[in-house]
Amino acid sequence: MGSYLILALIIVLTVVGDYALKFASLKASPFVSAWFAGGALLYGATAAGWIALMRTHDLAQIAVLYSSATIVALTLVGIVSFGETLSMKQVIGLSAALLSVVLMEAEV
């Protein structure tokens, strides 16, 4: 499986896991909810993908790609699913995250 496909799968599992954990956080007893169990399982499932990526890539490179993509995806989930809004500070932070991807992938 290609590196970008593995990374995309890790990002999807993380985002869906965070979605589940957000729902768990809204429950009276979040740690005993099915949402918490599902989110925790999805987080654990990402470990296999991380191992595969770490065998062939620098941690810094995959971490920047993962973090930036996850930040953008979770921001969209927050806006669309939970009605969250972004402050100017958050927009600048998102822009900086995307700039980090450009800098890490640039040929020097």
C-alpha positions in Angstrom: 0.0 0.0 0.0 1.4 3.4 -0.9 2.6 5.8 1.7 0.1 8.5 0.9 -2.8 6.0 1.0 -1.6 4.7 4.4 -1.4 8.3 5.7 -4.9 9.1 4.3 -6.2 6.0 6.1 -4.6 7.1 9.4 -6.1 10.6 9.0 -9.6 9.2 8.3 -9.4 6.9 11.3 -8.2 9.7 13.5 -10.9 12.1 12.4 -13.7 9.5 12.8 -12.2 8.6 16.2 -12.2 12.3 17.2 -15.8 12.6 16.0 -16.7 9.7 18.3 -14.8 11.2 21.2 -16.5 14.6 20.7 -19.9 12.8 21.0 -18.6 10.9 24.1 -17.7 14.2 25.7 -21.3 15.3 25.4 -22.5 12.4 27.5 -23.1 12.4 31.3 -20.6 9.5 31.6 -18.3 9.9 28.6 -15.8 7.1 29.6 -18.4 4.4 29.7 -20.2 5.3 26.4 -20.0 3.4 23.2 -18.7 6.6 21.6 -15.7 6.5 23.8 -15.0 2.9 23.2 -15.3 3.4 19.4 -13.0 6.4 19.4 -10.4 4.6 21.5 -10.4 1.6 19.2 -10.0 3.8 16.1 -7.1 5.6 17.7 -5.5 2.3 18.5 -6.0 1.1 14.9 -3.8 3.9 13.6 -0.7 2.4 15.3 -0.3 -0.2 12.5 -0.2 2.6 9.9 2.2 4.6 11.9 4.6 1.7 12.1 4.4 1.1 8.3 5.2 4.8 7.6 8.0 5.1 10.2 9.9 2.3 8.5 10.4 4.3 5.3 9.9 8.0 6.2 11.3 10.6 8.5 9.1 11.2 11.5 9.2 14.9 10.9 7.9 14.6 7.4 5.0 12.3 8.1 4.1 14.2 11.3 3.8 17.5 9.5 1.6 16.0 6.7 -0.5 14.1 9.3 -0.9 17.0 11.7 -1.8 19.5 9.0 -4.3 17.3 7.2 -5.9 16.3 10.5 -6.2 19.9 11.7 -7.9 20.9 8.5 -10.2 17.9 8.5 -11.2 18.3 12.2 -11.8 22.0 11.7 -14.2 21.1 8.9 -15.9 18.5 11.1 -16.3 21.0 13.9 -17.8 23.6 11.6 -20.1 21.2 9.7 -21.2 18.8 12.4 -21.0 20.8 15.6 -21.6 24.4 14.4 -18.3 25.6 15.6 -16.8 28.9 14.3 -13.3 30.1 13.7 -11.6 33.2 15.1 -9.1 35.1 13.1 -6.4 33.7 15.3 -7.5 30.2 14.4 -7.6 31.0 10.7 -4.0 32.2 10.9 -3.0 29.1 12.8 -4.6 26.9 10.1 -2.7 28.9 7.4 0.5 28.3 9.3 -0.2 24.6 9.5 -0.6 24.5 5.7 2.5 26.6 5.2 4.4 24.0 7.2 3.4 21.3 4.7 4.6 23.4 1.8 8.0 24.1 3.5 8.5 20.4 4.4 7.7 19.2 0.9 9.8 21.9 -0.9 12.9 20.9 -2.7 15.8 22.9 -1.4 
